[in-house]
Amino acid sequence: MRAGIVLVAGWLAVLFCTGSVQAAEAAWGVPDSPTQTAYLAEQLRKDPVYISDQLPREVPRSTAPDFAREARRLGVSTYVIVLPSSSFGAEPSAVLAGVHDRLGRKGLYVAIGDTGIDAVQTYGVSLPGAEDASRATLYELAYDATPREVFRHFVDVVTSGHAHQRAEQARAASEDTPDGPPSVHTDRTDRENQSFVTGIAVTGIPLTALLITVYALQRRRVRRAAATATATATGGADSSSAAGGVRVPASRGGAKAVGGRTTAAGGKATVHGGKKADGGKTDGTGAKGTGSGKKGTGGRKGAGGPGPYPRERLLPLLAAAAVLGGLIAFTATQVFDDTTSGDGSRPTAADMRARIDRVVDGLRRDPLYTDPESPPALDAAERAQLRRHLRALDVPVVIAAVPSSTDDESGGNRELLAKALHTRLRRDLLIVLADPGSGSIDLVNYGTRVDDMYLIDRPRDLSYPQSTDPPLGHRLDQLLTYVSKSPRAKAGHMPYEPPAADDPVEEKALPGLFTGDFEPGLVIGTFLAGLLFGLVAAACGIVRRITRRRRTANGAPGDARSPAPTEPSTAWLRRNARQELDALTAALEPVAALPEDSQRRAWECLDAAALLIDGDSDGRIDADATPAALACAIVLARAGRTAIGEPDAAPFVCHRNPLHGVAHKRVQVPPEGGGRARTRARSLPVCEACRLTLGPVLRLRPSGSARRGAPAPYATLPGPLAALGDGTEIDQLTRDVREYFGVH
């Protein structure tokens, strides 16, 4: 009986105390704050998608219809909660479980934080692959994906039917790439890099193309000028004409120029007949005449070099480079077309003031406001103690226990939050801002007569909590004690006006592509273009020097390495004729101590070759030069180089294909059908390869056109080249060429 009486009395005391507290709170009009799960369940009862008002910059509440649209694709009831990741605490799945218990509805529950999907739970429904889709989304998307993009990707993976495979593949890929997947959005650093690269490309590519093009054209002019330049003969002679546009070396040791060029003494060459003289067309009297040429003393124009590239020819190149730069700039605008670093969401004015409205509404009803979206930082006893302490103060003080982040309406600036609260409350008061997550405390005095210096000095240890500090509720109670003991100031204090927060749209907007590092990129592009051009020019110079040395020293045209096709095309003949004449001219320049016969033969070969293919004496191969003339010029040029490199070599070339080069042996050749066949075997010169096995006969087209006439044996074609089919030596061939053109 006695124990029963004590137990009943104890329960009555508890009920009495609880009723007293509730009655006091009811008297003050202050209902206790709902728990986090109860608050979230109530919000989901109104709308299956709840977006926190603490993230308007990243996830505006006005985007809730987009989440609902994606959720409908899943085919089951879906409840989506978007909160700051810190609001879910250490166990987001526990929050979902509590919300489901409060809501009591079946479906898929998804917790999305500002960094991605924090938890996924199904209650009473079957949705295969939900957990795998959550893991696949974690591995497949970069850190800068917005919550809306994360949820869309999650839905895509679930509906794909391959959630498990994608999760495993994404996990394996993440092990190979520690840096994770590439960024989804372009940030300001990326835009600076894009501007820099664009600047380099806009100037570097066109300028490099311009420099290399001008260099190539200038080299072409140099080659042509070098081919048409003349050198002054020793002994005070007039300048000699370049044979066929080839640079003629200055020193010829007094030997007479052949082919109507000049003599060492400056004498004129005589022209006979109505054929070409000195490579020029005549009217039958040899009008073209002498080595001095009609261009005057000193030979062809440009003997001293081609000079700088003509300005009038630079204008089209400059215009083309400018057009190329414009095209590159336009292409860059199409490739780097991002204008914002987010998903395009733009918060409305209602989104930006939603949290302020909520907190202000709570502070008007209760001087202590705790954020219902966050885990409770104050228990019921601490809230009751703080409310009693607030009512006992003679200074108006309000406490707002709400978190702050860079994605809220103030951009994480607590002073701006205090200013917004004061503006809406419209009265003088001391605002205390407490962060439930970090435990930090900030005070902002708006017009109350409290000594601010006292508050600054005293509660400093309360503003920046340490791991060993008391809980937030205890430190807030200490702060209110400091306020109650604070000396009264003569006048109210107003804080400095804080700077305005960044505009959420402008904050996400990217600067223009042609701003920032674009100008430094232009400078670097110019520098790189010059550097690349220098490298290209140096490489071309090295290749040119190596090629020239091989041609002049190791590549004598009489050896087995000389190209010798059986049916060469006209293009091949023209290209090799130009190259061989240039090589012979270069080989003649350094010649000093050379036997007279070898030097004479080389010069005669050069002049005879020029007569064959440069009848206009303009430094270019005649457009109407026949394949037979081109082939004969190649044979003569190679024979001239052989006379320089191998003075003792036989003065014959292979009769089967003169392009084979020097003939080292003679063989007995039986008679063949054709215009030059004889009744008995002949001893004809052949190269080493044809001595072992007779190769095919050189065949040429009668005309330079590829469509005129079938290839025929060269010995059947008109011209001096046909004489080589009978084994004619080189000296006789040069005489035949001069006779053919009427030059003596």
C-alpha angles and dihedrals in degrees: 000000000000092000091049092052091051092049093050091047091051093052091048090052092051092048091048093052093046092049091049092053092047091047091051092050091047089050090055091043093240115135114193117263116262119244120259095253092046092050094048092046090052091051092049089050087063096042129003089224116062120182119187117241089222094080106052094138094053104025113017114203088233089072092068092103089059091056091047091051091053092045092057089062090068093067095223134085105279128192117194125194118188113190137145107283090240090060092064091058122202096321113045090169089059089055090052091049091051092047091051091050090052095042097040096203130130120237147083114312117201125188112199122186130189088268100047141284110343100182142356123198133172122207120188095341134089117232111158116210099023095123092042090049089054091053093044090052090050092054100035101049126068123239093257095062111120122236090253091054090045093054092046090052091048091054091047091054094047093049093045092073092223100085096131094049092047092049092053093045092047092049092050091047091051090058090055094046109044091180090063130225120330120275118277096211137039113244128194093269090054090049091052089052091048091051091049093050091045091053091051092049096045093058103019100055099043093041092049091049091047094049094046092046093050089045092052092047091046091050088051090052089047091052092048092045090047090049093050098036121110130215126216113252119233120258096047094292122157118264113279122230118250109251109246091340093308121134106256114211115243100233120066098157095241095301116146116257113243129217099036096300115121137293125232088253093050095253122159125250117235121234123208134186129008096292133099118303121197088355092300131114114251138195094234097280100075095254095171090065128160144029093257087069128202090282089076135240114345096039122246124012115266099037088141094053136288096274125218121332110276113261094221089060092049094061096072090045092050090048090050091050090050091050090048090051090050092050091050091050091049091048090050090055089054094047097041095042100141114125099177136036094220137061093275097265114147118196117228125226088258090054091053095050099038096097093044089052091050096048094043091050090052094047091052089059099036131016088219114064122179121189109251092201093062130070109272110272093180126048124217094266093051091048091051092048093050092048091053090048092049092051091050095056121098089209120077105247130169127188122208112188098194130135125242131213138166089256096061125096093268095047090241093304107138092193090058090050090052091048092051091050092048092048091053097041091049099205140093113269146138109253119208116194116195123184110216092202104047097023093228120149127208129186125203119181116210109186102318119136096243124131102250094195089057091052092047093052100039108046097039090111088054097054098061109041124207128208091258095049122111121263121285094259093055093048092049089053089051090051092053088051089055089050092051090052096043116119114248118250123222093238137020119266126230119196125231116277107262119226116265118261120253116271106257092224095046090044091062096038116105122225119251119282092239095054135076111021093009093097094049086049090056090054094046090046090055091049093047091048090055091046093049091046090051091052092048092048091048092049092049090049092051092048091047092051093047092048092049092050092049091050095047100037113020103018105066107172093231095067129092093262094070111111111249115172119183096227106021119191122240091248091054091049094049093047095048093043090057092046095047094049091049090049092050091049091050090048092053095054100071094040112123116144101034126143112262094239092051093047091047092049092049093051093045090051091051094050094044092050090050091052090055101052108016104052092149092055090223096128093256134098110260114256090226095050108136123228089248091055092047092049091048090051090052091050092049093047092050091046089052091053090047089054088055098042098035110024092175096053118120114267092233135092130207109284093207094060116357088201087071088077131216118025111226098179142025125229135190107253119195118228117277132197116265142082095297101040118129134205096248139039117281133210105233131174118253136177122250093264094050091047089066096039123003108241126214120286118258109259124198137178116250091231135035092243114097090220099052117088133337121271112275133188108282092233090065095055122092118254140064093293091074091068090070089069087070092050097260114176124239096254090055090047092056090050090049090052093051091047091047090056094038094244120144 
